[in-house]
Amino acid sequence: MPTVEIIRFPGSDAFVADPGVVLKDALNLLLDTPGVISVHYGVQTEDGTTGYLIVVWETPSSRLHVPTPLMFNMSTLRQMSRLSSKHLPPKSLH
């Protein structure tokens, strides 16, 4: 049964302006990941600043077997979100 993962975050100025550019590398990794059916992203219409990344997985367990660093490095997360670096893991974790 397909599973939908929804990631919501305060979008950075760069993400709000052009999410495809900010997510390019992460999207390529995600789309090549076994178990991924599709990936969608965008900015919430109502507030214009909340970002969304939606990943559709083949099964619930597909997501559990993929290590997070495979999908995103900390550089991409910092570019996507308006959160300050104190809210994100240290750079040494990527």
N, CA, C and O atoms as a Tinker XYZ file with bonds, in Angstrom:
   376  protein
     1  N      0.845000   -1.170000    0.000000    73     2
     2  CA     0.000000    0.000000    0.000000    64     1     3
     3  C      0.898000    1.243000    0.000000    63     2     4     5
     4  O      1.761000    1.369000    0.868000    81     3
     5  N      0.713000    2.149000   -0.944000    73     3     6
     6  CA     1.514000    3.376000   -0.966000    64     5     7
     7  C      1.353000    4.200000    0.307000    63     6     8     9
     8  O      0.293000    4.218000    0.933000    81     7
     9  N      2.427000    4.876000    0.666000    73     7    10
    10  CA     2.463000    5.724000    1.859000    64     9    11
    11  C      2.917000    7.116000    1.449000    63    10    12    13
    12  O      3.839000    7.271000    0.648000    81    11
    13  N      2.257000    8.129000    2.008000    73    11    14
    14  CA     2.596000    9.515000    1.685000    64    13    15
    15  C      3.288000   10.151000    2.882000    63    14    16    17
    16  O      2.762000   10.141000    3.995000    81    15
    17  N      4.477000   10.707000    2.641000    73    15    18
    18  CA     5.233000   11.419000    3.667000    64    17    19
    19  C      5.139000   12.910000    3.345000    63    18    20    21
    20  O      5.467000   13.331000    2.235000    81    19
    21  N      4.693000   13.704000    4.312000    73    19    22
    22  CA     4.551000   15.146000    4.112000    64    21    23
    23  C      5.496000   15.869000    5.058000    63    22    24    25
    24  O      5.442000   15.681000    6.273000    81    23
    25  N      6.357000   16.692000    4.491000    73    23    26
    26  CA     7.304000   17.482000    5.274000    64    25    27
    27  C      6.914000   18.945000    5.100000    63    26    28    29
    28  O      6.885000   19.459000    3.982000    81    27
    29  N      6.617000   19.611000    6.209000    73    27    30
    30  CA     6.223000   21.023000    6.185000    64    29    31
    31  C      7.276000   21.813000    6.940000    63    30    32    33
    32  O      7.741000   21.377000    7.993000    81    31
    33  N      7.657000   22.967000    6.415000    73    31    34
    34  CA     8.721000   23.748000    7.039000    64    33    35
    35  C      8.573000   25.218000    6.659000    63    34    36    37
    36  O      7.956000   25.538000    5.643000    81    35
    37  N      9.140000   26.118000    7.479000    73    35    38
    38  CA     9.132000   27.539000    7.117000    64    37    39
    39  C     10.133000   27.757000    5.980000    63    38    40    41
    40  O     11.341000   27.624000    6.179000    81    39
    41  N      9.640000   28.084000    4.813000    73    39    42
    42  CA    10.493000   28.209000    3.634000    64    41    43
    43  C     11.443000   29.392000    3.697000    63    42    44    45
    44  O     11.077000   30.480000    4.141000    81    43
    45  N     12.658000   29.163000    3.249000    73    43    46
    46  CA    13.636000   30.254000    3.154000    64    45    47
    47  C     13.237000   31.164000    1.993000    63    46    48    49
    48  O     12.394000   30.798000    1.174000    81    47
    49  N     13.841000   32.343000    1.927000    73    47    50
    50  CA    13.574000   33.250000    0.805000    64    49    51
    51  C     13.929000   32.577000   -0.521000    63    50    52    53
    52  O     13.206000   32.720000   -1.507000    81    51
    53  N     15.038000   31.848000   -0.541000    73    51    54
    54  CA    15.471000   31.163000   -1.766000    64    53    55
    55  C     14.471000   30.085000   -2.169000    63    54    56    57
    56  O     14.153000   29.949000   -3.350000    81    55
    57  N     13.968000   29.313000   -1.197000    73    55    58
    58  CA    13.000000   28.264000   -1.498000    64    57    59
    59  C     11.702000   28.864000   -2.018000    63    58    60    61
    60  O     11.147000   28.382000   -3.006000    81    59
    61  N     11.215000   29.910000   -1.361000    73    59    62
    62  CA     9.963000   30.553000   -1.773000    64    61    63
    63  C     10.100000   31.111000   -3.192000    63    62    64    65
    64  O      9.166000   31.018000   -3.989000    81    63
    65  N     11.251000   31.684000   -3.506000    73    63    66
    66  CA    11.467000   32.275000   -4.828000    64    65    67
    67  C     11.547000   31.219000   -5.929000    63    66    68    69
    68  O     11.008000   31.424000   -7.017000    81    67
    69  N     12.212000   30.093000   -5.663000    73    67    70
    70  CA    12.382000   29.057000   -6.687000    64    69    71
    71  C     12.700000   27.714000   -6.040000    63    70    72    73
    72  O     13.863000   27.318000   -5.971000    81    71
    73  N     11.669000   27.011000   -5.565000    73    71    74
    74  CA    11.905000   25.752000   -4.853000    64    73    75
    75  C     12.633000   24.701000   -5.686000    63    74    76    77
    76  O     13.409000   23.915000   -5.144000    81    75
    77  N     12.396000   24.678000   -6.983000    73    75    78
    78  CA    13.042000   23.682000   -7.836000    64    77    79
    79  C     14.550000   23.802000   -7.860000    63    78    80    81
    80  O     15.254000   22.796000   -7.945000    81    79
    81  N     15.050000   25.015000   -7.788000    73    79    82
    82  CA    16.501000   25.233000   -7.779000    64    81    83
    83  C     17.093000   24.762000   -6.455000    63    82    84    85
    84  O     18.118000   24.080000   -6.436000    81    83
    85  N     16.450000   25.127000   -5.356000    73    83    86
    86  CA    16.944000   24.756000   -4.025000    64    85    87
    87  C     16.916000   23.240000   -3.837000    63    86    88    89
    88  O     17.827000   22.673000   -3.234000    81    87
    89  N     15.883000   22.588000   -4.347000    73    87    90
    90  CA    15.707000   21.150000   -4.126000    64    89    91
    91  C     16.308000   20.267000   -5.218000    63    90    92    93
    92  O     16.212000   19.042000   -5.132000    81    91
    93  N     16.913000   20.849000   -6.223000    73    91    94
    94  CA    17.358000   20.077000   -7.385000    64    93    95
    95  C     18.149000   18.824000   -7.015000    63    94    96    97
    96  O     17.788000   17.727000   -7.440000    81    95
    97  N     19.210000   18.964000   -6.241000    73    95    98
    98  CA    20.044000   17.808000   -5.890000    64    97    99
    99  C     19.281000   16.796000   -5.046000    63    98   100   101
   100  O     19.380000   15.590000   -5.274000    81    99
   101  N     18.517000   17.287000   -4.069000    73    99   102
   102  CA    17.745000   16.390000   -3.207000    64   101   103
   103  C     16.687000   15.641000   -4.013000    63   102   104   105
   104  O     16.456000   14.454000   -3.781000    81   103
   105  N     16.047000   16.324000   -4.953000    73   103   106
   106  CA    15.032000   15.672000   -5.784000    64   105   107
   107  C     15.643000   14.571000   -6.634000    63   106   108   109
   108  O     15.057000   13.498000   -6.777000    81   107
   109  N     16.814000   14.827000   -7.196000    73   107   110
   110  CA    17.483000   13.794000   -7.989000    64   109   111
   111  C     17.790000   12.566000   -7.146000    63   110   112   113
   112  O     17.591000   11.438000   -7.598000    81   111
   113  N     18.274000   12.774000   -5.923000    73   111   114
   114  CA    18.548000   11.646000   -5.029000    64   113   115
   115  C     17.272000   10.903000   -4.678000    63   114   116   117
   116  O     17.230000    9.673000   -4.713000    81   115
   117  N     16.236000   11.652000   -4.339000    73   115   118
   118  CA    14.970000   11.023000   -3.973000    64   117   119
   119  C     14.399000   10.200000   -5.118000    63   118   120   121
   120  O     13.974000    9.063000   -4.915000    81   119
   121  N     14.388000   10.761000   -6.308000    73   119   122
   122  CA    13.792000   10.070000   -7.450000    64   121   123
   123  C     14.564000    8.816000   -7.839000    63   122   124   125
   124  O     14.010000    7.932000   -8.493000    81   123
   125  N     15.826000    8.724000   -7.451000    73   123   126
   126  CA    16.628000    7.524000   -7.712000    64   125   127
   127  C     16.601000    6.531000   -6.553000    63   126   128   129
   128  O     17.238000    5.479000   -6.621000    81   127
   129  N     15.870000    6.856000   -5.496000    73   127   130
   130  CA    15.822000    6.008000   -4.307000    64   129   131
   131  C     14.814000    4.878000   -4.499000    63   130   132   133
   132  O     13.667000    5.134000   -4.864000    81   131
   133  N     15.226000    3.625000   -4.259000    73   131   134
   134  CA    14.286000    2.512000   -4.367000    64   133   135
   135  C     13.086000    2.721000   -3.441000    63   134   136   137
   136  O     13.246000    3.114000   -2.286000    81   135
   137  N     11.904000    2.458000   -3.953000    73   135   138
   138  CA    10.689000    2.590000   -3.156000    64   137   139
   139  C      9.967000    3.915000   -3.326000    63   138   140   141
   140  O      8.831000    4.055000   -2.871000    81   139
   141  N     10.601000    4.898000   -3.975000    73   139   142
   142  CA     9.956000    6.195000   -4.194000    64   141   143
   143  C      9.122000    6.123000   -5.470000    63   142   144   145
   144  O      9.625000    5.773000   -6.537000    81   143
   145  N      7.839000    6.461000   -5.343000    73   143   146
   146  CA     6.943000    6.504000   -6.502000    64   145   147
   147  C      6.974000    7.888000   -7.140000    63   146   148   149
   148  O      7.125000    8.018000   -8.355000    81   147
   149  N      6.829000    8.923000   -6.308000    73   147   150
   150  CA     6.838000   10.293000   -6.834000    64   149   151
   151  C      7.200000   11.278000   -5.733000    63   150   152   153
   152  O      7.114000   10.971000   -4.544000    81   151
   153  N      7.611000   12.476000   -6.161000    73   151   154
   154  CA     7.992000   13.546000   -5.240000    64   153   155
   155  C      7.317000   14.826000   -5.719000    63   154   156   157
   156  O      7.310000   15.131000   -6.911000    81   155
   157  N      6.752000   15.566000   -4.776000    73   155   158
   158  CA     6.072000   16.823000   -5.082000    64   157   159
   159  C      6.549000   17.876000   -4.088000    63   158   160   161
   160  O      6.902000   17.546000   -2.956000    81   159
   161  N      6.561000   19.136000   -4.502000    73   159   162
   162  CA     7.001000   20.203000   -3.608000    64   161   163
   163  C      6.308000   21.501000   -3.988000    63   162   164   165
   164  O      5.770000   21.637000   -5.087000    81   163
   165  N      6.331000   22.446000   -3.066000    73   163   166
   166  CA     5.757000   23.748000   -3.361000    64   165   167
   167  C      5.658000   24.617000   -2.130000    63   166   168   169
   168  O      6.102000   24.257000   -1.040000    81   167
   169  N      5.054000   25.785000   -2.345000    73   167   170
   170  CA     4.873000   26.776000   -1.290000    64   169   171
   171  C      3.378000   26.939000   -1.053000    63   170   172   173
   172  O      2.597000   27.022000   -2.001000    81   171
   173  N      2.987000   26.983000    0.207000    73   171   174
   174  CA     1.578000   27.134000    0.566000    64   173   175
   175  C      1.032000   28.441000   -0.010000    63   174   176   177
   176  O      1.638000   29.500000    0.152000    81   175
   177  N     -0.108000   28.358000   -0.678000    73   175   178
   178  CA    -0.714000   29.528000   -1.317000    64   177   179
   179  C     -1.162000   30.560000   -0.297000    63   178   180   181
   180  O     -0.970000   31.759000   -0.499000    81   179
   181  N     -1.754000   30.103000    0.793000    73   179   182
   182  CA    -2.348000   31.031000    1.758000    64   181   183
   183  C     -1.343000   31.977000    2.399000    63   182   184   185
   184  O     -1.595000   33.180000    2.476000    81   183
   185  N     -0.217000   31.461000    2.856000    73   183   186
   186  CA     0.733000   32.359000    3.531000    64   185   187
   187  C      1.952000   32.706000    2.672000    63   186   188   189
   188  O      2.669000   33.660000    2.973000    81   187
   189  N      2.186000   31.951000    1.624000    73   187   190
   190  CA     3.281000   32.252000    0.712000    64   189   191
   191  C      4.675000   32.006000    1.250000    63   190   192   193
   192  O      5.657000   32.358000    0.596000    81   191
   193  N      4.787000   31.404000    2.440000    73   191   194
   194  CA     6.114000   31.165000    3.015000    64   193   195
   195  C      6.321000   29.740000    3.521000    63   194   196   197
   196  O      7.463000   29.322000    3.708000    81   195
   197  N      5.268000   28.998000    3.744000    73   195   198
   198  CA     5.401000   27.628000    4.241000    64   197   199
   199  C      5.712000   26.699000    3.076000    63   198   200   201
   200  O      4.990000   26.663000    2.080000    81   199
   201  N      6.808000   25.943000    3.221000    73   199   202
   202  CA     7.205000   25.008000    2.181000    64   201   203
   203  C      6.702000   23.608000    2.470000    63   202   204   205
   204  O      6.509000   23.227000    3.625000    81   203
   205  N      6.492000   22.851000    1.410000    73   203   206
   206  CA     6.058000   21.461000    1.525000    64   205   207
   207  C      6.891000   20.591000    0.605000    63   206   208   209
   208  O      7.219000   20.976000   -0.517000    81   207
   209  N      7.227000   19.412000    1.100000    73   207   210
   210  CA     7.855000   18.378000    0.299000    64   209   211
   211  C      7.053000   17.115000    0.564000    63   210   212   213
   212  O      6.905000   16.701000    1.714000    81   211
   213  N      6.537000   16.505000   -0.485000    73   211   214
   214  CA     5.685000   15.325000   -0.348000    64   213   215
   215  C      6.331000   14.185000   -1.126000    63   214   216   217
   216  O      6.628000   14.314000   -2.314000    81   215
   217  N      6.541000   13.070000   -0.439000    73   215   218
   218  CA     7.150000   11.897000   -1.058000    64   217   219
   219  C      6.153000   10.748000   -0.971000    63   218   220   221
   220  O      5.644000   10.441000    0.107000    81   219
   221  N      5.878000   10.117000   -2.108000    73   219   222
   222  CA     4.990000    8.954000   -2.142000    64   221   223
   223  C      5.874000    7.715000   -2.254000    63   222   224   225
   224  O      6.645000    7.560000   -3.201000    81   223
   225  N      5.740000    6.834000   -1.254000    73   223   226
   226  CA     6.538000    5.611000   -1.163000    64   225   227
   227  C      5.687000    4.404000   -1.548000    63   226   228   229
   228  O      4.468000    4.421000   -1.376000    81   227
   229  N      6.328000    3.354000   -2.071000    73   227   230
   230  CA     5.621000    2.130000   -2.452000    64   229   231
   231  C      4.935000    1.470000   -1.258000    63   230   232   233
   232  O      3.794000    1.020000   -1.360000    81   231
   233  N      5.638000    1.414000   -0.126000    73   231   234
   234  CA     5.096000    0.788000    1.083000    64   233   235
   235  C      5.539000    1.591000    2.301000    63   234   236   237
   236  O      6.484000    2.375000    2.212000    81   235
   237  N      4.866000    1.405000    3.442000    73   235   238
   238  CA     5.312000    2.099000    4.653000    64   237   239
   239  C      6.760000    1.756000    5.018000    63   238   240   241
   240  O      7.495000    2.615000    5.506000    81   239
   241  N      7.165000    0.527000    4.789000    73   239   242
   242  CA     8.519000    0.125000    5.173000    64   241   243
   243  C      9.589000    0.654000    4.216000    63   242   244   245
   244  O     10.765000    0.691000    4.578000    81   243
   245  N      9.209000    1.059000    3.013000    73   243   246
   246  CA    10.195000    1.605000    2.065000    64   245   247
   247  C     10.942000    2.774000    2.681000    63   246   248   249
   248  O     12.164000    2.855000    2.561000    81   247
   249  N     10.242000    3.665000    3.329000    73   247   250
   250  CA    10.827000    4.868000    3.922000    64   249   251
   251  C     11.749000    4.531000    5.091000    63   250   252   253
   252  O     12.746000    5.215000    5.324000    81   251
   253  N     11.414000    3.490000    5.808000    73   251   254
   254  CA    12.173000    3.147000    7.007000    64   253   255
   255  C     13.557000    2.593000    6.700000    63   254   256   257
   256  O     14.431000    2.604000    7.567000    81   255
   257  N     13.767000    2.114000    5.493000    73   255   258
   258  CA    15.043000    1.497000    5.144000    64   257   259
   259  C     15.995000    2.438000    4.419000    63   258   260   261
   260  O     17.086000    2.033000    4.018000    81   259
   261  N     15.590000    3.683000    4.251000    73   259   262
   262  CA    16.427000    4.649000    3.539000    64   261   263
   263  C     17.019000    5.623000    4.544000    63   262   264   265
   264  O     16.269000    6.323000    5.225000    81   263
   265  N     18.350000    5.692000    4.659000    73   263   266
   266  CA    18.956000    6.632000    5.606000    64   265   267
   267  C     18.730000    8.075000    5.162000    63   266   268   269
   268  O     18.849000    8.393000    3.979000    81   267
   269  N     18.406000    8.940000    6.110000    73   267   270
   270  CA    18.139000   10.347000    5.824000    64   269   271
   271  C     19.268000   11.020000    5.047000    63   270   272   273
   272  O     18.975000   11.774000    4.120000    81   271
   273  N     20.544000   10.790000    5.373000    73   271   274
   274  CA    21.602000   11.474000    4.613000    64   273   275
   275  C     21.583000   11.168000    3.120000    63   274   276   277
   276  O     22.077000   11.962000    2.320000    81   275
   277  N     21.015000   10.022000    2.735000    73   275   278
   278  CA    20.918000    9.714000    1.315000    64   277   279
   279  C     20.036000   10.730000    0.607000    63   278   280   281
   280  O     20.300000   11.090000   -0.540000    81   279
   281  N     18.995000   11.191000    1.278000    73   279   282
   282  CA    18.040000   12.093000    0.650000    64   281   283
   283  C     18.433000   13.554000    0.744000    63   282   284   285
   284  O     18.321000   14.297000   -0.232000    81   283
   285  N     18.888000   13.964000    1.902000    73   283   286
   286  CA    19.177000   15.381000    2.095000    64   285   287
   287  C     20.485000   15.550000    2.839000    63   286   288   289
   288  O     20.766000   14.825000    3.793000    81   287
   289  N     21.269000   16.491000    2.409000    73   287   290
   290  CA    22.398000   16.859000    3.238000    64   289   291
   291  C     22.014000   18.131000    3.989000    63   290   292   293
   292  O     21.028000   18.782000    3.643000    81   291
   293  N     22.761000   18.474000    4.979000    73   291   294
   294  CA    22.414000   19.624000    5.824000    64   293   295
   295  C     22.421000   20.931000    5.033000    63   294   296   297
   296  O     21.675000   21.855000    5.356000    81   295
   297  N     23.248000   21.010000    4.012000    73   295   298
   298  CA    23.287000   22.211000    3.182000    64   297   299
   299  C     21.933000   22.451000    2.517000    63   298   300   301
   300  O     21.444000   23.581000    2.490000    81   299
   301  N     21.332000   21.395000    1.985000    73   299   302
   302  CA    20.019000   21.526000    1.349000    64   301   303
   303  C     18.972000   21.921000    2.369000    63   302   304   305
   304  O     18.136000   22.780000    2.091000    81   303
   305  N     19.000000   21.311000    3.548000    73   303   306
   306  CA    18.016000   21.655000    4.580000    64   305   307
   307  C     18.135000   23.110000    4.997000    63   306   308   309
   308  O     17.127000   23.782000    5.218000    81   307
   309  N     19.355000   23.596000    5.104000    73   307   310
   310  CA    19.550000   25.003000    5.481000    64   309   311
   311  C     19.035000   25.946000    4.394000    63   310   312   313
   312  O     18.524000   27.022000    4.706000    81   311
   313  N     19.160000   25.561000    3.137000    73   311   314
   314  CA    18.674000   26.392000    2.042000    64   313   315
   315  C     17.152000   26.385000    1.954000    63   314   316   317
   316  O     16.553000   27.380000    1.548000    81   315
   317  N     16.523000   25.276000    2.329000    73   315   318
   318  CA    15.072000   25.148000    2.244000    64   317   319
   319  C     14.347000   25.945000    3.311000    63   318   320   321
   320  O     13.295000   26.528000    3.048000    81   319
   321  N     14.898000   25.975000    4.502000    73   319   322
   322  CA    14.162000   26.449000    5.665000    64   321   323
   323  C     14.660000   27.784000    6.199000    63   322   324   325
   324  O     15.842000   28.114000    6.100000    81   323
   325  N     13.723000   28.544000    6.770000    73   323   326
   326  CA    14.069000   29.795000    7.442000    64   325   327
   327  C     14.568000   29.546000    8.856000    63   326   328   329
   328  O     14.972000   30.494000    9.530000    81   327
   329  N     14.555000   28.309000    9.325000    73   327   330
   330  CA    15.049000   28.019000   10.665000    64   329   331
   331  C     16.520000   28.381000   10.743000    63   330   332   333
   332  O     17.266000   28.186000    9.784000    81   331
   333  N     16.932000   28.900000   11.869000    73   331   334
   334  CA    18.348000   29.228000   12.031000    64   333   335
   335  C     19.136000   27.940000   12.227000    63   334   336   337
   336  O     18.562000   26.884000   12.492000    81   335
   337  N     20.437000   28.037000   12.097000    73   335   338
   338  CA    21.270000   26.839000   12.217000    64   337   339
   339  C     21.174000   26.197000   13.591000    63   338   340   341
   340  O     21.478000   25.012000   13.731000    81   339
   341  N     20.757000   26.949000   14.618000    73   339   342
   342  CA    20.635000   26.336000   15.945000    64   341   343
   343  C     19.476000   25.337000   15.996000    63   342   344   345
   344  O     19.422000   24.507000   16.903000    81   343
   345  N     18.547000   25.405000   15.035000    73   343   346
   346  CA    17.425000   24.473000   14.991000    64   345   347
   347  C     17.740000   23.221000   14.177000    63   346   348   349
   348  O     17.003000   22.237000   14.243000    81   347
   349  N     18.820000   23.253000   13.415000    73   347   350
   350  CA    19.184000   22.142000   12.551000    64   349   351
   351  C     20.410000   21.433000   13.109000    63   350   352   353
   352  O     21.193000   22.034000   13.845000    81   351
   353  N     20.584000   20.147000   12.762000    73   351   354
   354  CA    21.767000   19.424000   13.238000    64   353   355
   355  C     23.048000   20.098000   12.763000    63   354   356   357
   356  O     23.043000   20.790000   11.745000    81   355
   357  N     24.147000   19.902000   13.490000    73   355   358
   358  CA    25.424000   20.508000   13.107000    64   357   359
   359  C     25.881000   20.045000   11.726000    63   358   360   361
   360  O     25.509000   18.963000   11.272000    81   359
   361  N     26.680000   20.862000   11.072000    73   359   362
   362  CA    27.172000   20.544000    9.732000    64   361   363
   363  C     27.941000   19.233000    9.708000    63   362   364   365
   364  O     27.984000   18.563000    8.676000    81   363
   365  N     28.541000   18.859000   10.813000    73   363   366
   366  CA    29.354000   17.644000   10.846000    64   365   367
   367  C     28.531000   16.376000   10.655000    63   366   368   369
   368  O     29.098000   15.302000   10.456000    81   367
   369  N     27.214000   16.480000   10.711000    73   367   370
   370  CA    26.378000   15.294000   10.563000    64   369   371
   371  C     26.100000   14.916000    9.118000    63   370   372   373
   372  O     25.522000   13.856000    8.880000    81   371
   373  N     26.478000   15.726000    8.148000    73   371   374
   374  CA    26.156000   15.366000    6.764000    64   373   375
   375  C     27.239000   14.579000    6.107000    63   374   376
   376  O     27.110000   14.205000    4.941000    81   375
